[in-house]
Amino acid sequence: MSVLIFKQVTESGNSKVFRIDSKSTAKTFGCSRKANLISIDPLSDKFDGVFEHREDGWHYVSFDIKNKTPDLKIKMDDSFQLANSKLHFFVHETKEHLYDDFSRLNTVGTAERQVYVVSRNNRILETKVLPKNTGFSFAIHGKQNLFKINATTDWISELHDGFEIKSKLIQVDPLSHLNQTQNVGLSQKEKRTVAATMALCLLLVFTAFVIPNETPLVAEKELPKAAMNVVFKTDKKVRQAQQKKVQAQKAPAQANKEVGGSAGGGRVSALLKGAVGVRISQLIGKVSATDARTANVLVTTGAKAGEGASGRALAAVGKVEASGRNWNGESAGSGTGVSTAGIGGGKGTKGLGGGLGQGKTGSGGVGLIEEESEVIGGLDREIIAQYIKTQLGQILYCYERQLSANPDLYGKVAVKFTISGNGQVETQSINDTTLKSVPVEGCILSKVAKWKFPEPRGGTKVLVTYPFLFKSTN
């Protein structure tokens, strides 16, 4: 059996030792958690290559297509550079003795038996002890085979489709010999040990009975009279009389309130106030629930396209130099930020979108659901969230330009993207959506593709999933 031992040493001084043997299958090597041998070099690929043992020795097969020598034969005390680390190899050859235990079998007895051993790739699969020249049945590739090997005191082996069948004749005592076995007396040393043990047990039992088991008596303390509860039993008729007296005192006060309120239509006014109060409470509850789901809500303040510093396509989002046709037909809108100061109160939106014209952009809000975001890699979650907040105007533009065609458009879109080692977005896709709008989702992906974050630590890739919540404010 061949054993490959190699040590990985990074430029920073970290090291790790790996050990694999020829019995194992091919072992993958890389920084991925799914790799069989996990690299400690942060610059390694997820799967750098694979180690495998062949008839001529150990080989390393690289997965890098740019490598000029993808299949490298490993020699004794060999080493090579891989990414930001160096691998040092040591090959150790060992010889297995599968049949050493069988050579020590008892060969003294009156009964002859033939032992069969089936092995493959230095692994024993099955053993059987049968009467002499009986034959041994074993299935290979689903087909039952009967093997008869000459019974001798030496090992005789046969090969069949990669399986090795070995046989040997041994001498054993028959089962009837067990009934004739005589009892053997204990030695003097064993007798002394037994006697000492029994004496110790008797001493422990005697001690347990002799020592009295006294339980200390706890003096009962008499409770002070001040701590005693005094219970008075009140007659049922007396209690009912007291309750009627209290109700009679409350009745005139309630009647006065009803008369005073009905003089100026107070009852109708009270009902209206109650209904309005319930409606306001419901609205405040919705705003509070929205703010509880996301700590970042963006409501745009729109301007007519063509007036001021708005472009023809970003009329409701950013300041871009005007160009192209005259878009003075755009409707104007204004808004205030949505925020809550608790369950019972908060700021509301007012004046959101004063009459959107046909073919114009709508008015909506977009929020970040940070608690549902996922970040895996060398960038902190706070850095990614801070950068995305600066780009919310682009995301909101994609949503608002579809509101004129579908005013009831709302929902959540989770965008999954990969940040490369230089901070540029490398891949982007829609991970989950309840918005169900292909134009909006396609526009969002085109905006995300142009984002550039700070460079991750170590130049590694970062996998990000970020959900956006869209709601029309019309």
C-alpha positions in Angstrom: 0.0 0.0 0.0 1.3 3.4 -0.9 0.7 6.4 1.4 1.1 10.0 0.1 1.9 12.6 2.8 2.2 16.3 1.7 2.4 19.6 3.6 0.9 22.9 2.4 2.8 26.0 3.5 1.4 29.5 2.6 3.5 32.6 2.2 2.1 33.9 5.5 3.6 30.9 7.3 0.4 28.8 7.9 0.8 25.1 7.2 -1.3 22.0 7.1 -0.5 18.3 6.6 -2.6 15.9 4.4 -2.4 12.1 4.3 -4.1 9.8 1.7 -3.4 6.1 0.8 -3.8 4.1 -2.3 -6.9 2.3 -1.0 -8.8 5.6 -1.3 -10.4 6.9 -4.5 -9.3 10.1 -6.2 -9.3 13.0 -3.8 -10.2 16.6 -4.9 -8.1 19.5 -3.6 -9.3 23.2 -3.3 -10.7 25.8 -0.9 -14.3 24.7 -1.3 -16.0 23.0 1.6 -17.1 20.2 -0.8 -13.5 19.3 -1.7 -12.1 16.2 -0.1 -8.8 18.0 0.8 -9.5 21.6 1.8 -6.8 24.1 1.0 -5.7 26.8 3.5 -4.6 29.2 0.7 -7.3 31.9 0.3 -6.2 32.4 -3.3 -6.8 28.8 -4.3 -9.7 27.9 -6.6 -12.7 26.1 -5.3 -11.3 22.9 -7.0 -7.6 23.2 -8.0 -7.2 19.6 -9.0 -7.3 16.0 -7.9 -4.8 13.5 -6.4 -5.0 9.8 -7.6 -2.9 6.7 -7.4 -2.1 4.7 -10.5 0.0 1.7 -11.2 3.1 3.8 -11.8 2.6 5.9 -8.6 0.9 9.1 -7.5 -0.4 11.8 -9.9 -1.8 15.3 -9.5 -4.3 16.4 -12.2 -4.8 20.2 -12.4 -8.2 21.6 -13.4 -6.6 24.8 -14.7 -6.9 24.8 -18.5 -4.0 27.2 -18.8 -1.6 24.8 -17.1 0.9 23.4 -19.6 1.4 20.2 -17.5 -2.0 19.3 -16.2 -1.0 15.7 -15.3 2.0 15.8 -12.9 3.6 12.6 -11.6 4.6 13.0 -7.9 8.0 11.7 -6.9 9.7 11.2 -3.5 10.5 14.6 -1.7 9.0 16.5 -4.6 7.4 20.0 -4.3 5.7 22.6 -6.5 4.1 26.0 -6.2 0.3 26.2 -6.2 -1.4 29.7 -6.1 0.0 31.4 -3.0 1.4 28.3 -1.3 3.9 25.5 -1.8 3.2 21.8 -1.5 6.0 19.4 -0.2 5.4 15.6 -0.9 6.6 12.4 0.8 5.7 8.9 -0.5 5.7 6.0 1.9 5.3 2.4 0.8 4.0 -0.2 3.3 3.4 -3.9 2.9 0.2 -5.3 4.3 0.0 -8.7 5.8 -3.6 -9.7 5.5 -3.0 -13.4 6.3 -0.8 -13.0 9.4 -3.7 -13.8 11.8 -4.6 -16.9 9.7 -1.0 -18.2 9.9 -1.4 -18.4 13.7 -4.5 -20.6 13.6 -4.4 -23.7 15.8 -3.1 -26.6 13.7 -3.2 -29.2 16.4 -6.4 -31.3 16.6 -8.2 -34.4 15.3 -10.6 -32.7 12.9 -9.5 -31.3 9.5 -11.1 -28.2 8.2 -10.5 -26.1 5.1 -10.5 -22.3 5.5 -11.4 -20.0 2.5 -10.6 -16.3 2.3 -11.9 -13.9 -0.4 -10.1 -10.5 -0.9 -9.9 -7.6 -3.3 -7.6 -4.6 -3.4 -6.0 -5.7 -0.1 -9.4 -5.9 1.6 -10.8 -9.2 3.0 -14.4 -9.6 1.9 -15.4 -13.0 3.3 -14.0 -15.9 5.3 -15.4 -19.4 5.8 -14.3 -22.6 7.5 -15.7 -25.7 5.8 -15.1 -29.5 5.9 -12.2 -30.7 3.8 -12.8 -30.7 0.0 -16.4 -29.5 0.4 -16.1 -26.5 -2.0 -16.8 -22.8 -1.4 -19.7 -20.8 -3.0 -19.2 -17.1 -3.7 -21.0 -14.6 -6.0 -19.0 -12.5 -8.4 -20.8 -9.7 -10.4 -24.1 -11.3 -9.5 -23.2 -14.8 -10.6 -22.8 -17.6 -8.1 -19.5 -19.6 -8.4 -18.3 -22.8 -6.7 -14.6 -22.9 -6.0 -12.8 -26.2 -5.1 -9.1 -25.8 -4.1 -6.8 -28.6 -3.1 -6.6 -29.0 0.7 -3.0 -28.5 1.8 -1.3 -27.0 4.8 0.1 -24.1 2.7 -1.9 -21.2 1.2 -3.1 -21.8 -2.4 -4.7 -18.8 -4.2 -6.7 -18.3 -7.4 -7.7 -15.0 -9.2 -11.2 -14.5 -10.7 -12.2 -11.1 -12.2 -10.0 -9.1 -9.7 -11.1 -11.3 -6.7 -8.4 -13.5 -4.9 -9.6 -16.7 -3.3 -7.2 -18.4 -1.0 -7.5 -21.7 0.9 -5.6 -23.6 3.5 -6.0 -26.8 5.5 -6.1 -26.5 9.3 -6.4 -29.0 12.3 -9.0 -28.2 14.9 -10.6 -30.0 17.9 -14.2 -31.3 17.4 -17.1 -29.8 19.3 -17.3 -32.9 21.5 -14.0 -32.0 22.9 -15.6 -29.1 24.8 -17.7 -31.5 26.9 -14.5 -33.3 28.0 -12.8 -30.2 29.3 -11.9 -30.4 33.1 -12.1 -27.6 35.5 -8.7 -26.1 36.3 -8.1 -24.9 39.9 -7.1 -21.4 40.8 -3.5 -20.5 41.5 -2.4 -19.4 44.9 -2.1 -15.8 43.8 -5.6 -15.8 42.4 -6.9 -17.3 45.7 -5.4 -14.6 47.7 -6.9 -11.9 45.5 -10.4 -13.4 45.8 -10.0 -13.7 49.6 -8.9 -10.0 49.9 -11.8 -8.8 47.8 -14.4 -10.7 49.8 -12.9 -9.4 53.1 -13.2 -5.9 51.9 -16.8 -6.3 50.9 -17.7 -7.8 54.4 -16.0 -4.8 56.1 -18.0 -2.3 54.1 -21.3 -4.2 54.9 -20.4 -4.3 58.6 -19.6 -0.6 58.7 -22.9 0.3 57.1 -24.9 -1.5 59.8 -22.8 -0.4 62.8 -22.7 3.4 62.1 -26.0 4.8 63.3 -28.0 6.8 60.7 -29.0 9.8 62.8 -31.1 12.4 61.2 -30.9 15.9 62.9 -34.2 17.1 64.2 -35.2 20.5 63.0 -37.0 22.6 65.6 -40.3 23.8 64.5 -40.4 27.6 64.8 -43.7 29.0 65.9 -45.0 31.6 63.5 -45.5 35.1 65.0 -49.0 36.2 65.4 -48.5 39.2 63.1 -47.7 36.8 60.2 -51.0 34.9 60.5 -53.7 35.6 58.0 -57.1 36.5 59.4 -60.0 35.5 57.0 -63.4 37.0 57.5 -66.4 35.3 56.0 -68.9 37.7 54.5 -72.5 36.8 54.1 -73.7 36.4 50.5 -76.7 38.7 51.0 -74.5 41.5 52.4 -72.2 41.4 49.3 -75.1 41.6 46.9 -76.5 44.6 48.8 -73.1 46.4 48.5 -72.9 45.7 44.8 -76.4 47.1 44.2 -75.5 50.3 46.1 -72.4 50.9 44.0 -74.4 50.4 40.7 -77.1 52.8 41.9 -74.4 55.5 42.5 -72.9 55.0 39.0 -76.2 55.1 37.1 -77.0 58.9 37.5 -73.5 59.9 36.3 -73.8 57.9 33.1 -77.3 59.2 32.4 -76.0 62.8 32.7 -73.2 62.1 30.2 -75.6 60.7 27.6 -78.0 63.6 28.0 -75.3 66.2 27.6 -73.8 64.5 24.6 -77.2 64.1 22.8 -78.0 67.9 23.1 -75.8 68.9 20.1 -75.8 65.7 18.1 -73.0 64.4 20.3 -73.9 60.8 19.9 -73.6 60.9 16.1 -70.4 63.0 16.4 -68.9 60.4 18.8 -69.7 57.6 16.3 -68.0 59.5 13.5 -65.0 60.2 15.6 -64.7 56.5 16.6 -64.9 55.4 13.0 -62.3 58.0 11.9 -60.1 57.0 14.8 -60.2 53.3 13.8 -59.3 54.1 10.2 -56.4 56.3 11.3 -55.2 53.5 13.6 -55.3 51.0 10.7 -53.3 53.4 8.5 -50.7 54.0 11.3 -50.5 50.2 11.8 -49.8 49.6 8.1 -47.0 52.2 8.0 -45.5 50.8 11.3 -45.6 47.3 9.8 -43.8 48.5 6.6 -41.2 50.3 8.6 -40.7 47.3 10.8 -39.9 45.1 7.8 -37.3 47.5 6.3 -35.2 50.2 7.9 -34.6 52.0 4.6 -37.6 53.3 2.5 -37.0 55.7 -0.4 -39.9 57.9 -1.6 -39.1 60.1 -4.6 -39.7 63.7 -5.1 -40.5 64.0 -8.8 -40.2 66.9 -11.2 -41.5 67.6 -14.7 -39.2 66.2 -17.3 -37.5 68.9 -19.3 -37.7 71.4 -16.4 -34.7 71.9 -14.1 -32.0 69.3 -14.2 -34.0 66.2 -15.0 -33.4 63.9 -18.0 -36.2 62.6 -20.2 -36.0 59.1 -18.8 -35.0 59.8 -15.1 -37.7 62.5 -14.5 -38.6 61.0 -11.1 -35.2 60.0 -9.8 -32.0 61.9 -10.3 -30.5 65.0 -11.7 -29.4 64.4 -15.3 -28.8 66.9 -18.0 -31.9 67.2 -20.2 -31.6 65.9 -23.7 -33.8 64.7 -26.5 -37.5 65.6 -27.0 -39.4 68.1 -24.9 -41.1 66.1 -22.1 -42.9 69.0 -20.5 -46.1 66.9 -20.5 -44.8 65.0 -17.5 -46.9 65.3 -14.4 -45.3 66.8 -11.3 -45.3 65.1 -7.8 -43.8 65.6 -4.4 -43.4 63.4 -1.4 -42.0 63.2 2.1 -40.1 60.4 3.7 -41.9 57.6 5.4 -40.9 56.8 9.0 -42.4 55.7 12.2 -41.6 56.7 15.8 -43.2 53.7 17.4 -46.5 51.7 17.2 -48.8 54.6 17.8 -47.4 57.4 15.6 -45.3 58.4 12.7 -45.0 60.6 9.6 -47.2 60.0 6.6 -46.9 60.6 2.9 -48.8 63.5 1.4 -49.0 65.0 -2.1 -47.5 61.9 -3.8 -47.8 62.4 -7.5 -50.2 65.1 -8.5 -52.1 63.5 -11.5 -49.9 61.3 -13.6 -50.4 61.8 -17.3 -50.7 59.1 -19.9 -47.4 57.5 -20.8 -45.6 59.1 -17.8 -43.8 57.5 -14.9 -45.6 56.6 -11.7 -44.6 57.4 -8.1 -43.5 54.6 -5.8 -41.2 53.6 -3.0 -38.5 51.0 -2.6 -37.1 49.5 0.6 -34.2 47.2 1.6 -35.1 44.1 3.7 -31.7 43.9 5.3 -32.6 41.1 7.7 -33.3 38.8 4.7 -30.0 39.6 2.9 -27.2 37.1 2.5 -23.5 37.9 2.1 -20.8 35.2 1.7 -17.2 36.4 1.1 -14.6 39.0 1.9 -16.9 42.1 2.2 -18.7 43.2 5.3 -22.5 43.4 5.2 -22.5 47.0 6.3 -20.2 48.1 3.4 -22.5 46.4 0.8 -25.7 47.9 2.4 -24.1 51.4 2.4 -23.2 51.2 -1.3 -26.7 49.8 -2.3 -28.4 52.7 -0.5 -26.5 55.1 -2.8 -27.9 53.2 -5.8 -31.6 53.0 -4.8 -32.5 55.8 -7.2 -31.6 53.5 -10.2 -33.7 50.6 -8.7 -36.6 52.9 -8.1 -36.5 54.3 -11.7 -36.9 50.7 -13.0 -40.1 50.3 -10.9 -41.7 53.7 -11.4 -41.5 53.7 -15.2 -43.9 50.7 -15.2 -46.4 52.2 -12.8 -48.2 54.2 -15.6 -49.0 50.9 -17.3 -49.8 48.9 -14.1 -50.6 51.2 -11.2 -51.3 48.2 -8.9 -47.7 46.8 -9.4 -46.0 45.9 -6.1 -44.1 43.1 -4.5 -40.6 41.9 -3.5 -37.6 41.1 -5.8 -34.5 39.3 -4.4 -31.5 39.9 -6.6 -28.5 37.5 -6.4 -25.2 38.7 -7.8 -21.4 37.9 -7.5 -18.8 40.6 -6.8 -15.4 39.8 -8.4 -12.0 40.4 -6.8 -11.8 44.0 -8.2 -15.2 44.9 -6.8 -17.1 44.8 -10.2 -20.4 42.8 -10.3 -19.6 39.7 -12.3 -22.9 37.9 -12.6 -26.4 38.8 -11.6 -29.8 37.0 -11.6 -33.3 37.1 -10.0 -33.3 34.7 -7.0 -36.9 35.2 -6.0 -39.7 37.6 -7.0 -43.4 38.3 -6.1 -43.4 41.4 -8.4 -43.8 39.2 -11.5 -42.7 42.0 -13.9 -40.1 41.0 -16.6 -39.4 44.7 -17.6 -38.8 45.8 -14.1 -36.6 42.8 -13.2 -34.6 43.1 -16.5 -34.0 46.8 -15.8 -32.8 46.0 -12.3 -30.3 43.4 -13.5 -28.9 45.9 -16.1 -28.4 48.5 -13.3 -26.8 46.0 -10.9 -24.4 44.8 -13.7 -22.8 48.3 -13.6 -22.2 48.5 -9.9 -18.7 48.6 -8.5 -18.1 47.9 -4.8 -14.9 48.2 -2.8 -12.4 45.5 -3.5 -13.0 42.4 -1.2 -10.3 41.2 1.2 -7.7 39.0 -0.5 -9.3 39.5 -3.9 -11.8 36.7 -3.3 -15.3 36.6 -4.8 -18.4 37.7 -2.8 -21.8 36.1 -3.2 -24.7 38.5 -2.3 -28.5 38.1 -2.2 -30.4 41.3 -1.5 -34.2 41.7 -1.5 -36.0 45.0 -2.5 -39.6 45.8 -1.5 -41.6 47.9 -4.0 -44.9 49.8 -3.2 -46.8 52.4 -5.2 -47.5 55.6 -3.3 -50.3 56.8 -5.7 
